[in-house]
Amino acid sequence: MFLKPKVLSFFIFLLAHASVAQVRVTTELSNNWKFYKGQSTTAHQQDFNDRKWETVTVPHDWAIYGPFDKEIDKQVVAIEQNGEKVATEKTGRTGSLPYIGEGWYRKKFTLPHYKPGQKVLLVFEGAMSEPKVFLNGEKVGEWNYGYNYFYFDISKQVAAGKENTLAVQLSNQGLSSRWYPGAGLYRKVQVIVKNQESIDQWGTYITTPFISDKVAKVNIKTSVSGANTRLVTHILNAAGDTVASDKTQMPFGNKFEQNIAVNKPELWSPETPYLYTAVTQLFVDNTLKDETSTRFGIREINYKAEVGFSLNGKVRKFKGVCLHHDLGPLGAAVNKAALRRQLQILKDLGCDAIRSSHNMPSIEQLELCDEMGFMFLAETFDEWAKPKVRNGYNRFFETDAEKDIVNLVHATRNHPSIVMWSSGNEVPDQHGSEGAKRARWLQEIFHREDPTRPVTVGMDQVKATMQSGFGAVLDIPGLNYRTHLYEEAYKAFPQGLILGSETGSTVSSRGVYKFPVEKGIGKAYDDHQSSSYDLEYCSWSNLPEDDFILQDTKPWVIGQFVWTGFDYLGEPTPYDNFWPSRSSYFGINDLAGLPKDRYYLYRSQWNTADETLHVLPHWNWKGREGQTTPIFVYTNYDKAELFINGKSMGVQSKNDSSLLHHYRLMWMDVKYEPGTVKVVAYDKDGKPAAEKTMVTAGEPYKIILEPDRSQIAADGKDISFVTVSVVDKNGNPCPTATNQLKFSVSGNGSYRAACNGDATSLEQFHLPTMKLFSGKLVVLVQSSETPGAIKLSVQGKNLKGAEIRLKSE
C-alpha cells in the first residue's frame, strides 16, 4: 500500500540531493578485507598484524570453496520432519562444505567526511553467525541470529581523521542447520555518517491506507532524533518527477506523521511493478540536517474468508516458490546479478511469488522483487523454543525472537513486494498449548510493528495444530504438504482460508530418466539420481498435480509455494543416507539454474501469456532399441499428436481420467527407435498450432556457449552466466554428454565459478574445470572494475573448442 502527491519543481529535488553529501554519507565496506579461519585471542586489537591473512571482498562465504567432505556434517539422526523413527547415518545434510568453525574478518577504513560530534552507525545485513564486533580494539556489540539485519552506534569508538580498524569474529557450530547455511560476512556491511539531528535507522514507515482511481493516501511515519526539527517530504514518480509534497513541524514524541495525496495513482503489482520514491528531509530552522530516500509502491492487499487473497481489488492465487538463500556455486554470498537471473527465470515460468525459506531475505532480493514484480512471503525462523537440531535457533529464541522480528519488520516493511509474514516453519512447538501461545505471541509482535500484513506459519503437523489451537490462532493457516488434509483443515480452522505454504517436493535430476516409468515414493537408484519423468516424491510430499487441482477447484485455497524454485546446497533427500550426494533434488531448476523438465509442467499452468510445448525424455537411448520408452509432453495446449520417424503414435488429450492426464499428455507405450521425435499441438479448433522436434544425436563434436548477458557492469561484482553445451556434427544437442571441460577468462574480467547441476558431483565450483552433466553446465564470468572486453574460452578433449567475447562498462 503506498501513495503519490502533486508536482513541485524537479529543480528543488536536485538541490536537495546536492546537499546529501553534507548531511549523510553511506559507505559500503566491500574491498580489501582480511580474512582468517581459526581461533585468535588478539585479532580484534588495533595493532594486530594481519598481513598474512587472505584478502577478500565482502559479501564473502568462506566455506563455498570446499572441499566437499562427508565427515564435515555426518550425523546419526532420525529426521522427525521426514517421519523417521530410527536414527541412521546422514551425509551431505548441510552440503558437506567446511562451514563449521571460527572465522575472523578485519577491515581498515577512514572517514574523511566525518566530523566530531556526528553520529556513526555500523550496519550489517547478515553475518553467519553469532558475530562479535570490535572497533579499534573495543567491543561494540554482538548478535546471535546469522540471518538478521542489525546495527551498532559506533560514534564513541570511531576515530576522527585516523585509520579505524574493524574486526568481526564469527562462529559456526556443527548441528546448527538443516541445510547449507554458508559462513562469513555473506551480506553487505555499511558505515553511515550523519548528524545528531537525523532520521533514525529504518525510521521511515510508509503505508497506503486508502486507494481509488482518483487518489491514494500515503501515510508516512518518520522517527527522528533531535529537537526543534521539521520534516519535508517529496514524493517522486518512477520518472523522477515530484508529484506531491508535504511539510510538518509537529512531531508526536520523536515521530512525525504525514498523510499525502497522490492523484491518479499507478498501482504496484507483479504485472505492473510501479515504484515511487519518498525523499524525506529533516531541518532545524532552515538548515538541512538529514535526508533519506525510500522506495515504495501503492498497492492494496486483502485476505477474506471464502473469497481468498486479492491484490488491488482483484482475487488471485499465489503461484509461488520457496527459495533457500544460497546461490549455488556462489554459496551464501549475496550477488545481485545471480539473484536477478533467478528471478528472470522464475518470471518466464509464470511464478509471481517467493517465500524466503526458512530465513530472513537479503535486502537485494527484496529490491529486485519490488522492481521485477514478485509478491513476497518473508519468513523468520526454522525453530522456536523446541529444537530440530541441537545448536539451532532454539538456543536464542526466548531472548532474541522479539528483537529479531522487530529488526526484520523495520528493515523491510516499506517493500511493496512483501504481502505476508511467516513467523516459523514446521516448528516442533506445533504440539501442545505452549506452542499455540508462542504462535500468538510472535504474531502480536508482527501486528504491533506492522498492522498491514497478516502472519502465517508453515505447518506440517496439521492434525496436532487442529487439536492444540495452534492453527486457529494464525491469521493465515499455512499447510506444508498434507494435501489429503486440506478439506479437514478448512473445516476445522475458523479463518476460511488455506495457504499452501510449502508444496510439491517432487524430486528429479535434470536430464536423467529411469525405467519403468511409474509413480514412486522415496525411490533410490545406484547412481544417486532421481527420474526426471516427475513421478517421484517423498513420503511426506506429493506430485505437482495434487496441488494444481486444489488451486483450480477450491476458492479458499489462496495459492502455493513450491518446494523449491531452485536446487540448494544440503538436504539431499532421498539420498541423505548415501554418499556422494550434497545438494537437493527438489528444484524446478537445478543448482546451476538450468530448468528441469518439471519447469515446463509448472510453466504450462502458470505462464498464461506464452506458449509452452516441451517434450521428454531426450532421444538418445543406445541399447534400449525396441524397449518401452514413454514420452510426456508438458504444454498449455489441450491436445497433441506424437510422431516417431514420421509415424503417428496417436493423439492424446488432457482429460479427467486421472490427475496426471488432467495436466500432462502421455504416450506410455512408445518403443524406442533412434531418429526423429515430433510433437504437433492442436488448438481448440483442432488445427495445428505448434510443433517441437528432437533428433537422436551423434557423438559430441563441438562446444556451444550461450551467455545470459553479453554486456555487464564494470563494478567488480556483475556476472554473466554462460550456458555451456555440446552438439554433434549436425548441430544436434548431445543430452548425455559428460565431457570434462576447462575454462579460461582473459581481459577485464575473471573466472568466478562453474556448476553442472549434478547433486553427486564433488568438483569444487571455483576451480576452472568441470564435467558436463546431462550435456550442460554453466560458467560464471565476473567483471573487474575496469571497463573493456572479456574473453571466455572453453576447451574439452576431442571437442571443437569455443570462445565468446563479453563486454563490461
C-alpha positions in Angstrom: 0.0 0.0 0.0 1.5 3.3 -1.0 0.8 6.9 -2.4 1.7 9.9 -4.6 1.0 13.8 -4.4 1.2 16.9 -6.6 4.0 18.3 -8.7 6.7 20.5 -7.2 9.7 21.5 -9.3 12.2 18.8 -10.0 14.8 21.5 -9.6 14.0 21.6 -5.9 14.7 17.9 -5.8 18.1 18.3 -7.4 19.0 20.9 -4.9 18.0 18.7 -2.1 20.2 15.8 -3.5 23.1 18.2 -4.0 23.2 18.5 -0.2 23.1 14.8 0.6 26.9 14.6 0.8 26.8 17.3 3.5 24.2 15.6 5.7 24.6 11.8 5.3 27.3 9.6 3.8 26.8 5.9 3.4 29.9 3.8 2.7 29.9 0.2 1.8 32.8 -1.7 3.2 33.4 -4.2 0.4 37.1 -4.4 -0.7 40.3 -5.3 1.0 39.0 -7.2 4.0 41.5 -9.5 5.6 40.2 -13.0 6.5 41.4 -15.8 8.6 39.7 -19.1 9.6 40.8 -20.2 13.0 40.8 -19.1 16.6 42.5 -16.0 17.8 42.6 -14.1 21.1 44.1 -10.9 19.8 42.7 -10.4 16.2 40.4 -7.7 17.4 43.3 -5.5 18.6 44.0 -2.4 16.5 47.7 -3.2 16.1 47.3 -6.8 15.2 49.4 -7.9 12.2 47.1 -9.4 9.6 49.3 -9.1 6.5 49.5 -12.9 6.1 45.7 -13.2 6.1 43.8 -13.8 2.9 42.4 -10.6 1.2 38.7 -11.0 0.3 35.8 -9.0 -0.9 32.6 -8.8 1.2 30.0 -10.3 0.7 32.1 -13.4 1.3 31.4 -17.0 2.1 34.4 -18.8 3.3 33.0 -22.3 3.1 31.8 -22.4 -0.6 35.4 -23.1 -1.8 35.3 -26.6 -0.2 36.4 -29.2 -0.5 33.4 -31.4 -0.1 33.9 -33.9 2.7 31.3 -36.3 4.1 32.9 -36.2 7.6 32.0 -32.4 7.9 28.3 -33.0 8.5 28.0 -36.7 9.1 25.2 -37.3 11.6 23.4 -40.3 13.1 19.9 -39.0 13.5 16.3 -39.6 12.8 14.8 -36.6 10.9 11.4 -36.1 12.6 10.2 -33.8 9.8 10.6 -36.7 7.4 8.6 -39.0 9.7 11.7 -41.1 10.5 11.6 -43.2 13.7 15.1 -44.9 13.6 18.4 -43.0 13.5 20.6 -43.7 10.5 23.8 -42.1 9.2 23.2 -38.9 7.2 25.7 -37.2 5.0 25.5 -34.1 2.9 22.8 -32.6 5.1 24.5 -29.2 5.2 26.3 -29.5 1.9 29.4 -31.3 3.2 31.2 -27.9 2.9 33.6 -26.6 5.7 31.3 -24.0 7.3 31.9 -25.2 10.9 34.5 -23.2 12.9 35.6 -19.7 13.8 36.4 -17.0 11.3 37.9 -13.5 11.6 37.4 -10.5 9.3 39.4 -7.3 9.6 39.0 -4.1 7.7 40.8 -0.8 7.9 38.9 2.3 6.9 38.9 6.1 7.2 36.0 8.5 7.3 37.4 11.8 5.7 33.9 13.3 5.8 33.3 12.6 9.5 33.3 15.5 11.9 33.5 15.0 15.7 30.0 15.1 17.2 28.3 13.4 14.3 26.5 10.1 14.6 28.1 7.0 13.1 26.3 3.7 12.5 27.8 0.3 11.6 25.2 -1.7 9.7 25.3 -5.5 9.0 22.7 -7.1 6.7 23.6 -10.6 7.8 26.7 -12.4 9.3 26.9 -16.2 9.7 27.0 -16.5 12.5 27.0 -15.2 16.1 29.1 -12.1 15.2 31.1 -10.3 17.8 32.1 -6.8 16.5 35.2 -4.8 17.6 36.3 -1.3 16.5 39.7 0.0 17.3 40.2 -2.8 19.8 36.9 -2.2 21.7 33.9 -4.5 21.5 30.9 -2.6 20.2 28.3 -5.4 20.2 27.2 -8.8 19.2 24.3 -10.5 17.6 23.2 -14.1 17.5 21.0 -14.8 14.5 23.0 -15.1 11.3 20.1 -14.2 9.0 19.1 -11.0 10.8 20.0 -7.3 10.0 21.5 -5.3 12.9 23.5 -2.2 13.5 25.6 -0.5 16.2 26.1 3.1 17.1 29.9 3.4 17.0 30.0 7.2 17.5 32.1 6.8 20.7 34.6 4.3 19.2 35.3 5.8 15.8 38.4 7.8 15.3 38.3 11.2 13.5 40.9 11.8 10.9 42.6 8.5 11.6 42.5 5.0 10.3 39.9 2.8 12.0 40.2 -1.0 12.5 37.1 -3.1 12.3 37.2 -6.7 13.4 34.4 -9.3 13.3 34.6 -12.7 14.9 32.1 -15.3 13.6 31.4 -18.8 15.0 29.5 -21.6 13.2 28.8 -24.6 15.2 28.0 -28.1 13.9 24.5 -29.3 14.2 23.2 -25.8 13.8 21.3 -26.1 10.5 19.3 -28.4 8.3 20.7 -27.1 5.1 23.9 -25.3 4.0 23.9 -22.0 6.0 27.1 -20.5 4.5 29.7 -18.8 6.5 31.1 -15.4 7.0 30.1 -11.8 6.1 27.9 -13.0 3.4 25.8 -9.8 3.1 26.7 -6.1 2.9 28.5 -4.1 5.6 28.0 -0.3 5.7 29.1 2.7 7.7 26.6 5.6 7.9 27.8 9.1 9.0 25.1 11.6 9.8 24.2 14.5 12.1 22.9 14.0 15.6 19.6 15.6 14.3 18.7 12.8 11.9 16.2 10.3 10.7 16.5 7.1 12.7 17.8 3.9 11.1 14.9 2.2 9.5 12.8 5.1 10.9 10.5 5.6 7.9 7.3 3.6 7.6 5.1 4.1 4.6 1.6 2.6 4.1 -1.2 3.4 1.7 -4.4 3.0 3.7 -6.8 4.4 1.0 -6.6 3.9 -2.8 -9.1 4.8 -5.5 -8.7 5.5 -9.2 -8.5 9.2 -8.5 -6.4 9.4 -5.4 -4.3 7.4 -3.0 -3.5 8.4 0.6 0.2 7.8 1.5 0.8 7.7 5.2 4.4 8.3 6.3 5.6 7.9 9.8 9.1 9.1 10.4 11.1 8.5 13.6 13.8 11.2 14.2 16.4 12.2 16.7 16.9 15.8 17.7 14.8 18.8 19.0 13.1 21.7 17.1 13.0 19.8 13.9 10.7 20.0 10.9 10.1 17.5 8.2 9.6 18.0 4.4 8.7 15.0 2.2 8.6 15.0 -1.6 7.1 12.0 -3.4 8.6 11.3 -6.9 7.2 9.1 -9.6 9.1 6.5 -11.5 10.4 9.1 -13.9 11.8 11.2 -11.0 9.2 13.9 -11.2 7.8 15.3 -8.0 4.1 14.5 -7.8 3.3 15.6 -4.2 4.9 17.2 -1.1 4.2 17.9 2.5 5.9 19.6 5.4 5.3 19.4 9.1 6.9 20.6 12.3 4.6 18.9 14.8 6.1 15.6 15.9 4.4 13.3 18.4 7.3 12.4 20.7 10.1 11.6 18.3 7.8 10.7 15.4 6.3 12.7 12.6 3.2 11.6 10.7 2.2 12.8 7.3 -0.7 12.0 5.0 0.0 12.9 1.4 -2.4 12.6 -1.5 -1.2 11.1 -4.8 -3.5 11.8 -7.7 -4.3 9.1 -10.3 -2.0 6.6 -8.6 -0.1 4.0 -10.5 -0.6 0.7 -8.6 2.1 -1.9 -7.9 1.5 -5.5 -8.9 3.6 -8.3 -10.4 2.3 -7.3 -13.8 3.0 -3.6 -13.3 5.6 -3.2 -10.6 5.4 0.6 -10.4 7.6 2.3 -7.7 7.5 5.7 -6.2 10.2 7.3 -4.0 9.7 9.4 -0.9 12.5 11.9 -0.3 12.4 12.9 3.4 14.3 15.9 4.6 14.9 16.9 8.2 15.5 20.6 9.0 16.5 22.5 12.1 15.4 26.1 11.4 16.4 26.4 7.7 19.4 24.1 7.9 19.1 20.7 6.3 20.3 18.1 8.8 19.4 14.8 7.1 17.8 13.3 4.0 16.8 9.8 3.1 15.1 8.2 0.0 12.6 5.4 0.4 11.2 3.5 -2.5 7.6 2.2 -2.1 4.6 1.1 -4.1 0.9 1.9 -3.9 -1.0 -1.3 -3.6 -3.8 -2.8 -1.6 -3.8 -6.4 -0.2 -6.8 -8.2 1.3 -7.4 -11.7 2.7 -11.1 -12.6 3.0 -12.7 -15.8 4.2 -14.2 -17.9 1.3 -13.1 -15.3 -1.2 -9.4 -15.6 -0.9 -6.5 -13.2 -1.5 -6.9 -10.1 -3.5 -4.4 -7.5 -4.8 -5.7 -4.1 -5.8 -9.2 -5.5 -5.6 -8.6 -8.5 -7.9 -8.7 -12.0 -6.5 -5.7 -14.1 -7.4 -3.7 -17.1 -6.2 -0.1 -17.2 -5.3 2.0 -19.0 -8.0 4.9 -19.1 -5.7 8.2 -21.0 -5.0 10.3 -21.4 -1.9 13.9 -20.3 -2.1 16.8 -21.0 0.2 19.4 -18.2 0.4 22.3 -19.9 -1.2 23.1 -19.1 -4.8 24.5 -22.5 -5.9 28.2 -22.2 -6.8 28.4 -18.7 -5.2 27.3 -20.2 -1.9 25.6 -17.8 0.6 27.5 -14.7 -0.6 24.9 -12.2 -1.9 25.2 -11.3 -5.6 22.6 -9.1 -7.2 23.3 -10.5 -10.8 22.7 -14.0 -9.5 19.5 -13.0 -7.8 18.3 -11.2 -10.8 19.0 -14.2 -13.0 17.0 -16.4 -10.7 14.0 -14.0 -10.8 14.1 -13.7 -14.6 14.0 -17.5 -14.9 11.0 -17.6 -12.5 9.3 -14.8 -14.4 9.4 -16.9 -17.6 8.0 -19.7 -15.5 4.9 -17.6 -14.7 5.9 -17.5 -11.0 4.6 -14.4 -9.2 5.6 -15.0 -5.5 8.6 -16.0 -3.4 8.9 -17.5 0.1 12.2 -16.9 1.8 12.5 -20.2 3.4 13.4 -20.5 6.2 15.1 -17.3 7.0 15.1 -13.5 6.5 15.7 -12.4 3.0 18.5 -10.2 1.7 17.7 -6.6 1.0 18.9 -7.1 -2.6 16.4 -9.9 -3.1 13.6 -7.6 -1.9 14.7 -4.7 -4.0 14.6 -6.9 -7.1 11.2 -8.3 -6.2 9.9 -4.8 -5.9 11.4 -3.9 -9.3 10.6 -7.0 -11.2 7.2 -7.8 -9.7 7.1 -10.7 -7.2 4.9 -10.9 -4.1 7.0 -12.0 -1.1 6.3 -14.1 2.0 9.1 -13.1 4.4 10.0 -15.8 6.9 11.8 -15.6 10.2 12.7 -18.8 11.9 13.0 -22.6 11.3 13.0 -23.2 15.1 11.3 -21.7 18.1 11.9 -23.0 21.6 11.9 -26.7 20.7 14.9 -27.8 18.7 15.2 -29.6 15.4 19.0 -29.5 15.6 21.0 -29.3 18.8 22.7 -26.0 18.1 19.9 -24.2 16.2 17.9 -21.1 16.9 16.3 -22.7 19.9 19.3 -21.5 21.9 18.3 -17.9 21.3 14.5 -18.0 20.9 13.4 -16.8 24.4 15.9 -13.9 24.5 16.2 -12.9 20.8 12.9 -13.7 18.9 11.3 -10.3 19.6 14.3 -8.1 18.6 14.9 -10.3 15.6 11.4 -9.8 14.4 11.5 -6.1 15.1 14.6 -5.7 13.0 13.1 -7.7 10.2 10.0 -5.6 10.1 11.7 -2.2 10.5 14.3 -3.0 7.8 11.9 -4.3 5.2 8.4 -3.1 5.8 8.5 -0.5 3.0 8.9 -3.1 0.3 5.6 -3.4 -1.6 6.6 -6.9 -2.6 6.1 -8.2 1.0 2.4 -9.2 1.3 2.7 -11.6 4.3 5.0 -12.5 7.2 5.8 -16.0 8.4 6.9 -16.5 12.0 8.1 -20.1 11.5 8.4 -23.3 9.6 7.5 -26.8 10.8 8.4 -25.9 14.3 8.1 -28.8 16.8 6.1 -26.3 19.0 3.1 -27.1 16.9 2.2 -29.7 19.6 0.5 -28.5 22.8 -0.8 -25.3 24.2 2.6 -23.8 24.8 3.2 -23.8 21.0 -0.1 -22.0 20.4 0.8 -19.4 22.9 4.2 -18.8 21.2 2.4 -18.5 17.9 0.1 -15.9 19.2 3.0 -14.0 20.9 5.1 -13.9 17.8 2.1 -12.9 15.7 1.3 -10.0 18.0 4.8 -8.7 17.7 4.3 -8.6 13.9 0.9 -6.9 14.3 2.4 -4.3 16.7 5.2 -3.4 14.3 3.2 -3.7 11.1 -0.6 -3.9 11.3 -1.0 -4.0 7.5 0.1 -7.6 6.7 -1.1 -11.0 8.0 1.1 -13.7 9.6 1.3 -17.4 8.8 3.3 -20.4 9.9 4.3 -23.4 7.7 2.6 -26.3 9.5 3.4 -29.9 8.8 1.7 -31.4 11.9 -1.7 -30.4 10.8 -3.7 -32.8 13.0 -1.8 -31.6 16.0 -2.5 -27.9 15.2 -6.2 -28.7 14.9 -6.1 -30.2 18.4 -3.8 -27.6 20.1 -5.5 -24.5 18.7 -2.2 -23.6 17.0 -3.7 -23.4 13.6 -6.7 -21.4 14.7 -4.5 -18.7 16.2 -2.9 -17.7 12.9 -4.0 -15.0 10.6 -3.5 -17.4 7.7 -3.1 -21.2 8.2 -0.2 -22.4 6.2 -0.1 -26.1 5.3 3.2 -27.7 4.3 2.1 -30.6 2.0 -0.7 -32.7 3.6 -3.0 -32.3 0.6 -5.2 -35.0 1.9 -6.0 -32.8 5.0 -6.9 -29.6 3.2 -10.6 -30.2 3.4 -10.5 -31.2 7.0 -8.2 -28.2 7.9 -10.5 -25.8 6.1 -13.5 -27.0 8.2 -11.6 -27.1 11.4 -9.9 -23.7 11.2 -12.0 -20.5 11.5 -10.2 -18.4 9.0 -12.0 -19.7 5.9 -8.6 -19.7 4.0 -5.8 -22.2 3.5 -2.4 -21.3 2.1 -0.1 -24.0 0.5 2.9 -22.6 2.4 5.1 -25.5 1.1 4.0 -27.8 -1.7 5.3 -30.4 -4.1 8.7 -31.7 -3.0 8.8 -33.8 -6.2 12.3 -34.9 -6.8 14.2 -35.1 -10.1 17.7 -34.8 -11.7 17.9 -32.7 -14.8 18.1 -34.9 -17.9 18.0 -38.2 -16.0 15.2 -40.8 -16.7 14.5 -44.1 -15.0 12.6 -47.1 -16.3 10.0 -48.5 -15.9 8.1 -45.2 -15.7 5.9 -45.3 -12.6 5.0 -43.2 -9.5 7.4 -43.8 -6.7 7.8 -42.7 -3.1 11.3 -42.3 -1.8 12.8 -44.2 -4.7 16.6 -44.5 -4.8 19.0 -45.7 -7.5 22.6 -46.7 -7.6 23.7 -43.5 -9.4 22.1 -41.4 -6.7 19.9 -39.6 -9.2 16.1 -39.1 -9.4 14.0 -39.6 -12.5 13.0 -36.5 -14.5 9.7 -38.1 -15.5 8.5 -36.1 -12.5 6.7 -39.0 -10.8 8.9 -39.4 -7.8 8.4 -37.7 -4.4 9.0 -38.1 -0.7 7.0 -39.9 1.9 5.5 -36.7 3.2 5.0 -34.9 -0.1 3.3 -35.3 -3.5 3.2 -34.6 -7.2 2.5 -31.2 -8.7 -0.9 -32.3 -9.9 -2.2 -32.8 -6.3 -1.6 -29.0 -5.7 -2.8 -27.9 -9.1 -6.2 -29.4 -8.6 -6.6 -27.8 -5.2 -5.7 -24.4 -6.7 -8.1 -24.9 -9.6 -11.1 -26.2 -7.7 -11.0 -24.7 -4.2 -11.6 -20.9 -3.9 -10.5 -21.0 -0.3 -7.0 -22.3 -1.3 -5.2 -19.0 -1.9 -2.2 -20.4 -3.7 1.0 -22.3 -3.2 4.8 -22.0 -2.7 6.5 -25.0 -4.3 9.5 -26.6 -2.7 11.7 -25.4 -4.4 12.3 -22.9 -7.2 16.0 -23.9 -7.4 18.0 -26.7 -6.0 20.1 -25.7 -3.0 23.1 -26.9 -1.1 22.4 -29.5 1.5 19.4 -31.7 2.3 20.0 -34.2 -0.5 16.7 -36.2 0.1 16.2 -39.0 -0.9 20.0 -39.6 -0.8 20.9 -38.3 2.6 21.8 -41.8 3.6 24.1 -42.2 0.6 27.4 -40.7 -0.4 28.3 -38.8 -2.5 25.2 -36.5 -2.6 25.5 -33.0 -1.3 22.6 -30.9 -2.7 18.9 -31.1 -3.2 16.7 -32.7 -5.9 13.6 -30.7 -5.2 14.3 -27.8 -7.5 12.2 -26.8 -10.5 15.6 -25.6 -11.7 18.9 -27.3 -10.9 21.7 -25.9 -8.8 23.2 -24.2 -11.9 19.9 -22.5 -12.6 19.1 -24.8 -15.6 15.4 -25.7 -16.0 14.5 -29.3 -15.3 11.6 -30.9 -17.2 9.3 -30.0 -14.3 9.9 -26.4 -15.0 7.7 -26.8 -18.1 5.0 -28.6 -16.3 4.6 -25.6 -14.0 5.0 -23.2 -16.9 2.2 -24.8 -18.8 -0.1 -24.0 -15.9 1.3 -20.7 -14.7 2.5 -18.8 -17.7 -0.7 -17.9 -19.5 0.9 -15.4 -21.9 3.4 -17.6 -23.7 3.3 -20.9 -25.5 4.7 -24.0 -23.7 5.4 -27.1 -25.6 8.1 -29.4 -24.0 8.9 -33.0 -24.8 10.6 -35.5 -22.6 12.7 -37.6 -22.3 15.7 -37.0 -24.6 16.0 -39.4 -27.6 19.5 -40.9 -27.1 18.9 -44.4 -25.8 21.5 -46.7 -27.3 20.8 -50.2 -26.0 17.1 -49.6 -25.4 16.0 -50.2 -29.0 12.6 -51.8 -29.1 12.0 -51.2 -25.3 9.1 -49.2 -23.9 10.2 -45.6 -23.5 7.3 -43.4 -22.6 7.1 -39.8 -24.0 5.5 -37.0 -22.0 4.5 -33.6 -23.3 4.0 -30.5 -21.0 2.0 -27.9 -22.8 -0.7 -25.3 -22.4 -2.5 -26.8 -25.4 -5.1 -29.5 -24.6 -4.2 -31.9 -27.4 -1.2 -33.1 -29.4 -0.1 -35.8 -31.8 3.2 -37.7 -31.5 5.3 -38.9 -34.5 8.3 -41.2 -34.3 10.3 -41.1 -37.6 7.2 -39.8 -39.4 4.8 -42.5 -38.0 1.9 -41.2 -35.8 1.8 -42.6 -32.3 -1.7 -41.2 -31.9 -3.3 -38.1 -30.4 -3.5 -37.5 -26.7 -5.9 -35.1 -25.0 -6.0 -33.8 -21.5 -8.8 -35.4 -19.6 -10.2 -36.2 -16.2 -9.4 -39.9 -16.2 -6.7 -39.2 -13.7 -4.9 -36.2 -12.2 -1.9 -36.9 -14.4 -4.0 -36.9 -17.6 -5.6 -33.7 -16.5 -2.2 -31.8 -16.7 0.1 -33.9 -18.9 0.0 -35.6 -22.3 1.5 -39.1 -22.0 2.2 -41.8 -24.6 3.1 -44.7 -22.3 3.6 -47.5 -24.9 6.2 -45.9 -27.2 9.1 -48.2 -28.3 12.5 -46.6 -28.7 14.0 -46.4 -32.1 16.7 -43.8 -33.0 15.7 -41.0 -35.2 13.3 -38.1 -35.0 10.5 -37.3 -32.5 8.0 -34.7 -33.4 5.0 -33.4 -31.5 2.3 -31.3 -33.1 0.0 -29.4 -30.7 -3.6 -28.6 -31.8 -5.7 -25.6 -30.8 -9.3 -25.7 -29.6 -10.4 -25.8 -33.3 -8.3 -28.9 -33.9 -5.8 -27.0 -36.1 -2.0 -27.4 -35.8 -0.8 -24.6 -33.5 2.8 -25.5 -32.6 5.3 -28.3 -33.1 8.5 -29.5 -31.4 11.2 -31.8 -32.9 14.2 -33.6 -31.3 16.7 -35.8 -33.0 18.9 -38.6 -31.8 22.3 -37.0 -31.6 25.7 -38.4 -32.7 29.0 -38.2 -30.9 29.8 -34.9 -29.2 31.7 -32.7 -31.6 31.6 -29.0 -30.8 31.1 -26.8 -27.7 28.4 -24.1 -27.7 28.4 -21.0 -25.4 25.2 -19.0 -24.6 25.6 -16.1 -22.2 22.6 -14.7 -20.3 24.1 -11.3 -20.9 26.9 -10.2 -23.3 27.3 -6.8 -21.6 27.8 -6.5 -17.8 28.7 -3.6 -15.4 32.4 -2.9 -14.7 31.8 -2.9 -11.0 33.8 -5.9 -10.0 30.5 -7.7 -8.9 28.4 -8.2 -12.0 28.3 -11.7 -13.5 27.5 -13.2 -16.9 26.1 -16.7 -16.7 27.3 -18.7 -19.7 25.5 -21.9 -20.5 27.9 -24.5 -22.0 26.7 -27.4 -24.0 27.9 -29.7 -26.8 26.4 -30.6 -30.2 27.1 -33.3 -32.8 28.4 -32.5 -36.3 24.9 -31.7 -37.4 24.3 -29.2 -34.6 22.0 -31.5 -32.5 22.4 -31.2 -28.7 24.1 -34.2 -27.0 21.9 -34.7 -23.9 24.0 -37.5 -22.3 27.5 -35.8 -22.8 29.7 -35.9 -19.7 32.9 -34.5 -21.2 35.5 -32.8 -18.8 35.9 -29.2 -19.8 38.4 -26.5 -19.0 37.7 -22.8 -18.8 39.9 -19.7 -19.0 39.0 -16.0 -18.8 41.1 -13.1 -20.0 40.7 -9.4 -20.3 38.8 -7.2 -17.9 37.1 -10.0 -16.1 37.7 -13.2 -14.3 36.5 -16.8 -13.9 34.3 -16.9 -10.9 32.8 -20.4 -10.7 31.1 -23.2 -12.6 28.2 -25.6 -11.8 26.7 -28.5 -13.7 23.7 -29.2 -11.5 24.8 -32.7 -10.5 24.0 -33.3 -6.9 26.6 -36.0 -6.7 29.5 -34.0 -8.1 32.4 -33.3 -5.7 34.2 -31.0 -8.1 34.9 -27.6 -6.5 33.0 -24.7 -8.0 35.9 -22.3 -8.1 38.3 -24.5 -10.0 38.4 -23.8 -13.8 37.4 -27.3 -14.8 34.2 -29.4 -14.6 32.3 -32.3 -16.2 29.2 -31.7 -18.2 26.1 -33.2 -16.6 23.3 -34.3 -19.0 25.1 -32.3 -21.7 25.3 -29.0 -19.9 26.9 -26.8 -17.3 27.1 -23.0 -16.5 30.2 -20.9 -16.2 30.2 -17.6 -14.2 32.3 -14.8 -15.6 32.7 -11.8 -13.3 33.6 -8.3 -14.3 36.5 -6.3 -13.0 36.3 -2.6 -12.1 38.0 -1.6 -15.3 35.7 -1.4 -18.4 36.6 -3.3 -21.5 36.5 -6.7 -23.3 36.4 -10.1 -21.6 37.1 -13.4 -23.3 35.9 -16.8 -22.1 37.4 -19.9 -23.7 36.1 -23.4 -23.1 38.0 -26.5 -24.2 37.5 -30.2 -24.0 39.3 -33.3 -25.2 38.3 -34.4 -28.7 35.9 -31.4 -28.9 36.0 -28.3 -31.1 36.5 -25.6 -28.5 34.6 -22.3 -28.3 35.2 -18.8 -27.1 32.9 -15.8 -26.5 33.6 -12.2 -26.0 31.8 -10.2 -23.4 31.9 -6.5 -22.6 32.0 -4.7 -19.3 31.3 -1.0 -19.0 
